[in-house]
Amino acid sequence: MKATYFKHTLEFKRPSGTSRGVLKTKDSWFIKLETKDKFGIGECGLLKGLSIDDRVDYEDTLKWTCNNIHLGLETLYQKLKDFPSIQFGLEMAIQSFSSADPYLLFPSEFTEGKQGMKINGLIWMGEKEFMKSQIQNKIEQGFSCIKLKIGAIDFESELELLKYIRSEFSASDIELRVDANGAFSPHDALDKLERLSKFDLHSIEQPIAQGQWQDMARLCQQTPLPIALDEELIGLKDVTNKEESLLTIQPQYIILKPSLIGGFKGSKEWIELANQQNIKWWITSALESNIGLNAIAQFTFTQNNNMPQGLGTGGLYTNNIESPLTIEGERIMYNPKLSWENKFNL
């Protein structure tokens, strides 16, 4: 079996605002396994400025992984503990290669097209009117759960936006999640949570920056609004540290991005720990192409979680690979009658 890697630069249909600036392109790396008769493909979903493996030796590590593919998944996974996105790409590629269909990683009623998964509608950061138009569009599409990025415009304007939404749609009409991406400071976070709680929000992701466990624990204990940990999970590499973080902080929710936490294996570890402590969770993609989104969606379905997931990012790019993944209303579906179009020269 031969292992190679390559990079593909995904181009956004329109610049997309995040807490780390406006994105116009996004680089993804791919591991390809092949013999004369078959191949497997996995995506290493690196996110600049967020992934712990955003390092100068990233490509060298990819090359080393491919050159040492004979060591097998278990050994390589352990050696790649500082590179969670490569762990995930490797897991995905091996699962893909081992399957009769390289794109069918977890056969289920989802991949048979019989069931879909409810997802949240993502609202990108930007000017108030732009965000308002996105919200209206998502509601018209049939979404009952919307995730709103906050922390980009001033807080008072964001409160006005939430006030507008709630004047039009009650909590029984629309579930609202907000994501602060660590924008609040520990000393004013509780006051902001109090003000946000007036709008019947489902939860807030990462109100303060990661790594402040005691401050986050205090917030989770006193908050009038359920808190979900997101970036807080990044960089915790062994089960002991993961368990310690949950025991210390005791959040209401955690959010799993497989590309940032070591793929299927890393996600399963977090899920098991969360279940032990009665912490709820959901899974979110991290701007992967349809290769990575497909793997995450198939895996997520097998975890039997009925909450809206964060899996609707496949349509962001002009040069994505065409896939059987579709969005129907507020559900992501897999249509087995549609084929994969090989735009990446796989």
C-alpha positions as CSV (number, residue, x, y, z in Angstrom):
1,M,0.0,0.0,0.0
2,K,1.3,3.4,-1.0
3,A,0.6,6.5,1.1
4,T,0.8,10.1,-0.3
5,Y,-0.5,13.5,0.7
6,F,-1.6,16.6,-1.1
7,K,-3.0,20.1,-0.4
8,H,-6.2,21.6,-1.8
9,T,-7.1,25.2,-1.2
10,L,-10.8,25.7,-0.8
11,E,-12.2,29.0,-2.0
12,F,-15.2,30.5,-0.2
13,K,-18.2,31.6,-2.3
14,R,-18.1,34.8,-0.3
15,P,-15.7,36.1,2.4
16,S,-16.8,34.6,5.7
17,G,-16.3,36.4,9.0
18,T,-15.0,34.5,12.0
19,S,-13.4,35.4,15.4
20,R,-10.1,35.0,13.7
21,G,-10.8,37.4,10.8
22,V,-12.4,37.2,7.4
23,L,-11.8,34.0,5.5
24,K,-11.5,33.9,1.7
25,T,-9.7,30.6,1.4
26,K,-9.0,27.6,3.5
27,D,-6.2,25.0,3.0
28,S,-7.0,21.4,3.6
29,W,-4.5,18.5,3.4
30,F,-5.4,15.0,2.3
31,I,-3.8,11.6,2.9
32,K,-4.4,9.1,0.1
33,L,-3.8,5.4,0.5
34,E,-3.7,3.2,-2.6
35,T,-2.9,-0.1,-4.2
36,K,-3.4,-1.1,-7.8
37,D,-7.1,-1.9,-7.3
38,K,-8.4,0.5,-4.6
39,F,-7.8,3.7,-2.7
40,G,-8.7,5.4,0.6
41,I,-8.9,9.2,1.3
42,G,-8.7,11.2,4.5
43,E,-8.8,14.9,5.2
44,C,-6.5,16.6,7.7
45,G,-8.7,19.6,8.6
46,L,-6.1,22.1,9.8
47,L,-7.5,25.5,11.0
48,K,-5.0,28.3,11.0
49,G,-4.8,30.0,14.3
50,L,-6.9,27.5,16.2
51,S,-5.6,24.0,15.7
52,I,-2.8,23.1,18.0
53,D,-1.0,21.5,15.1
54,D,-0.8,24.8,13.2
55,R,3.0,24.4,13.2
56,V,5.9,25.0,10.8
57,D,6.6,21.2,10.8
58,Y,3.1,20.2,9.7
59,E,3.9,19.2,6.2
60,D,7.1,17.4,7.4
61,T,4.9,15.4,9.8
62,L,2.5,14.5,7.0
63,K,5.4,13.3,4.9
64,W,6.8,11.3,7.8
65,T,3.3,9.7,8.4
66,C,3.0,8.6,4.7
67,N,6.6,7.3,4.7
68,N,5.8,5.2,7.8
69,I,2.3,4.0,7.0
70,H,3.6,0.4,7.5
71,L,3.6,1.1,11.3
72,G,-0.2,0.9,11.3
73,L,-2.9,3.1,12.7
74,E,-2.4,2.4,16.5
75,T,1.3,3.2,16.5
76,L,1.0,6.2,14.2
77,Y,-2.0,7.6,16.1
78,Q,0.1,7.6,19.4
79,K,3.1,9.2,17.7
80,L,0.9,11.9,16.2
81,K,-0.6,13.1,19.6
82,D,0.5,16.7,18.9
83,F,-1.2,16.6,15.5
84,P,-4.9,15.8,16.0
85,S,-5.9,16.8,12.5
86,I,-3.4,14.3,11.0
87,Q,-4.6,11.7,13.5
88,F,-8.1,12.3,12.1
89,G,-7.0,12.3,8.4
90,L,-5.1,9.0,9.0
91,E,-8.1,7.4,10.7
92,M,-10.3,8.5,7.9
93,A,-8.0,7.3,5.2
94,I,-7.6,3.9,6.7
95,Q,-11.3,3.5,7.3
96,S,-11.9,4.6,3.7
97,F,-9.3,2.2,2.3
98,S,-10.8,-0.7,4.4
99,S,-14.3,-0.1,3.0
100,A,-15.7,-1.5,-0.2
101,D,-16.8,2.0,-1.1
102,P,-14.1,4.6,-0.1
103,Y,-16.7,7.1,0.8
104,L,-18.9,4.8,2.8
105,L,-17.1,4.7,6.2
106,F,-20.0,4.0,8.6
107,P,-22.9,2.3,6.8
108,S,-26.3,3.1,8.4
109,E,-29.8,4.3,7.7
110,F,-28.1,7.7,7.1
111,T,-26.0,6.5,4.2
112,E,-28.9,4.6,2.9
113,G,-30.8,7.8,2.6
114,K,-33.5,6.7,5.0
115,Q,-32.8,9.2,7.8
116,G,-31.2,12.6,8.2
117,M,-29.8,14.6,11.1
118,K,-31.1,17.9,12.3
119,I,-28.5,20.6,12.1
120,N,-28.2,24.2,13.2
121,G,-28.2,27.1,10.8
122,L,-24.9,29.0,11.0
123,I,-24.9,32.8,11.0
124,W,-21.6,34.3,10.0
125,M,-20.2,37.4,11.7
126,G,-20.7,40.8,10.0
127,E,-22.6,44.0,10.0
128,K,-26.0,43.9,11.8
129,E,-28.1,44.0,8.6
130,F,-26.0,41.3,7.0
131,M,-26.5,39.0,10.0
132,K,-30.2,39.9,10.1
133,S,-30.6,38.9,6.4
134,Q,-28.8,35.5,7.1
135,I,-31.2,34.8,10.0
136,Q,-34.3,35.5,7.9
137,N,-32.9,33.3,5.1
138,K,-32.2,30.4,7.5
139,I,-35.7,30.7,9.0
140,E,-37.2,30.6,5.5
141,Q,-35.2,27.5,4.7
142,G,-36.9,25.8,7.7
143,F,-34.3,25.8,10.4
144,S,-35.5,25.6,14.0
145,C,-32.1,26.0,15.5
146,I,-29.7,28.9,14.7
147,K,-26.2,29.4,15.8
148,L,-25.1,33.0,16.0
149,K,-21.5,34.2,16.3
150,I,-21.1,37.1,18.7
151,G,-18.1,39.2,19.7
152,A,-17.5,40.7,16.2
153,I,-19.7,43.8,16.5
154,D,-20.2,45.8,19.7
155,F,-22.2,43.9,22.5
156,E,-25.1,46.4,22.5
157,S,-25.7,45.9,18.8
158,E,-25.6,42.1,19.3
159,L,-28.2,42.4,22.1
160,E,-30.4,44.5,19.7
161,L,-30.0,41.7,17.1
162,L,-31.1,39.1,19.6
163,K,-34.0,41.3,20.7
164,Y,-35.1,41.6,17.1
165,I,-35.0,37.8,16.6
166,R,-37.0,37.2,19.8
167,S,-39.6,39.9,18.8
168,E,-40.2,37.9,15.7
169,F,-39.7,34.3,16.9
170,S,-40.2,32.8,20.4
171,A,-38.0,30.2,21.9
172,S,-40.6,27.6,20.9
173,D,-40.2,28.8,17.3
174,I,-36.4,29.1,17.1
175,E,-33.7,27.6,19.3
176,L,-30.9,30.2,19.6
177,R,-27.3,29.2,20.3
178,V,-24.6,31.9,20.5
179,D,-20.8,31.4,20.2
180,A,-18.6,34.0,21.9
181,N,-15.3,32.3,20.9
182,G,-13.8,33.5,24.2
183,A,-14.5,37.1,23.5
184,F,-15.6,38.0,27.1
185,S,-13.2,38.8,30.0
186,P,-13.6,36.8,33.2
187,H,-14.6,39.9,35.2
188,D,-17.5,41.0,33.0
189,A,-18.6,37.6,31.6
190,L,-21.3,36.9,34.2
191,D,-22.9,40.3,33.7
192,K,-23.0,39.7,29.9
193,L,-24.4,36.2,30.5
194,E,-27.2,37.7,32.6
195,R,-28.1,40.2,29.9
196,L,-28.0,37.5,27.2
197,S,-30.2,35.2,29.3
198,K,-33.1,37.5,28.8
199,F,-33.5,36.2,25.3
200,D,-34.2,32.6,26.0
201,L,-31.0,31.3,24.5
202,H,-30.3,27.6,24.4
203,S,-26.6,28.0,25.3
204,I,-23.4,30.0,24.8
205,E,-20.2,28.5,23.5
206,Q,-16.9,29.4,25.1
207,P,-17.7,32.8,26.8
208,I,-14.1,33.3,28.0
209,A,-10.8,32.3,26.5
210,Q,-9.7,28.7,27.0
211,G,-7.3,27.7,29.8
212,Q,-8.9,29.6,32.6
213,W,-10.4,26.6,34.3
214,Q,-11.3,28.1,37.6
215,D,-12.9,31.2,36.1
216,M,-14.8,29.0,33.7
217,A,-15.9,26.7,36.5
218,R,-17.2,29.7,38.5
219,L,-19.1,30.8,35.4
220,C,-20.6,27.4,34.8
221,Q,-21.7,27.3,38.5
222,Q,-23.3,30.7,38.5
223,T,-24.5,31.2,34.9
224,P,-28.2,31.8,34.2
225,L,-27.4,30.5,30.7
226,P,-26.1,27.0,29.9
227,I,-22.4,27.1,28.8
228,A,-20.8,24.8,26.2
229,L,-17.1,24.2,26.0
230,D,-15.5,24.4,22.6
231,E,-12.0,25.7,22.3
232,E,-11.5,24.4,25.8
233,L,-11.2,20.9,24.5
234,I,-8.4,21.7,22.1
235,G,-4.9,20.5,23.2
236,L,-6.0,18.0,25.9
237,K,-4.3,14.9,24.6
238,D,-4.9,12.2,27.2
239,V,-8.0,10.8,29.0
240,T,-6.7,11.9,32.4
241,N,-6.5,15.6,31.4
242,K,-9.8,15.4,29.6
243,E,-11.5,14.0,32.7
244,E,-9.9,16.5,34.9
245,S,-11.1,19.4,32.8
246,L,-14.7,18.2,32.9
247,L,-14.6,17.5,36.7
248,T,-13.1,20.9,37.4
249,I,-15.3,23.0,35.1
250,Q,-18.5,21.0,35.1
251,P,-20.0,22.6,32.0
252,Q,-23.6,22.0,30.8
253,Y,-22.4,21.0,27.3
254,I,-19.3,20.2,25.3
255,I,-18.9,20.6,21.5
256,L,-16.8,18.2,19.6
257,K,-14.8,19.1,16.4
258,P,-13.1,15.8,15.4
259,S,-10.5,17.6,13.3
260,L,-9.3,19.5,16.4
261,I,-9.5,16.7,19.0
262,G,-8.1,13.6,17.4
263,G,-10.8,12.4,15.1
264,F,-13.1,9.4,15.8
265,K,-11.0,8.1,18.7
266,G,-10.7,11.5,20.4
267,S,-14.4,12.2,20.0
268,K,-15.4,8.8,21.5
269,E,-13.2,9.5,24.5
270,W,-14.9,12.9,25.1
271,I,-18.4,11.4,24.6
272,E,-17.7,8.6,27.1
273,L,-16.4,11.1,29.7
274,A,-19.3,13.4,29.1
275,N,-21.9,10.7,29.4
276,Q,-20.3,9.6,32.7
277,Q,-20.8,13.0,34.1
278,N,-24.3,13.7,32.5
279,I,-22.9,16.4,30.3
280,K,-24.7,16.8,27.0
281,W,-22.8,17.2,23.8
282,W,-23.0,17.7,20.1
283,I,-20.6,17.4,17.1
284,T,-19.5,20.2,14.7
285,S,-17.6,20.2,11.5
286,A,-14.7,22.7,11.2
287,L,-14.8,24.0,7.7
288,E,-13.7,20.7,6.1
289,S,-14.4,19.9,2.5
290,N,-17.1,17.4,1.7
291,I,-14.5,14.6,2.3
292,G,-14.2,15.4,5.9
293,L,-17.8,16.5,6.4
294,N,-18.9,13.2,5.0
295,A,-16.8,11.2,7.5
296,I,-18.0,13.4,10.4
297,A,-21.6,13.2,9.4
298,Q,-21.5,9.4,9.0
299,F,-19.8,9.0,12.4
300,T,-22.1,11.4,14.1
301,F,-25.2,9.5,13.0
302,T,-23.8,6.3,14.7
303,Q,-23.6,8.1,18.0
304,N,-27.4,8.4,18.4
305,N,-27.5,12.0,19.5
306,N,-30.8,13.8,18.6
307,M,-29.7,17.3,19.3
308,P,-29.1,19.6,16.3
309,Q,-25.6,19.1,15.1
310,G,-23.2,21.6,13.5
311,L,-22.7,19.9,10.1
312,G,-23.9,22.3,7.5
313,T,-20.7,23.8,6.1
314,G,-20.3,21.8,2.8
315,G,-21.8,24.4,0.6
316,L,-19.4,27.2,1.5
317,Y,-16.9,26.7,-1.3
318,T,-16.8,27.2,-5.1
319,N,-14.4,24.3,-5.6
320,N,-15.5,21.6,-3.2
321,I,-15.8,18.0,-4.3
322,E,-19.4,17.1,-5.3
323,S,-20.9,14.6,-2.9
324,P,-24.2,12.9,-2.0
325,L,-24.5,15.2,1.0
326,T,-27.5,17.5,0.7
327,I,-29.3,19.9,3.0
328,E,-33.1,19.5,3.0
329,G,-34.8,22.0,5.2
330,E,-32.9,21.8,8.5
331,R,-31.6,18.3,8.0
332,I,-28.4,17.0,6.4
333,M,-29.1,14.0,4.2
334,Y,-27.0,11.5,2.3
335,N,-28.5,10.6,-1.1
336,P,-27.0,7.3,-2.3
337,K,-28.4,8.0,-5.8
338,L,-26.0,10.9,-6.2
339,S,-22.3,10.2,-7.0
340,W,-19.1,11.7,-5.9
341,E,-17.5,13.9,-8.5
342,N,-13.7,13.7,-8.5
343,K,-12.7,17.3,-8.5
344,F,-9.6,16.8,-6.4
345,N,-7.9,14.4,-8.9
346,L,-8.1,11.6,-6.4
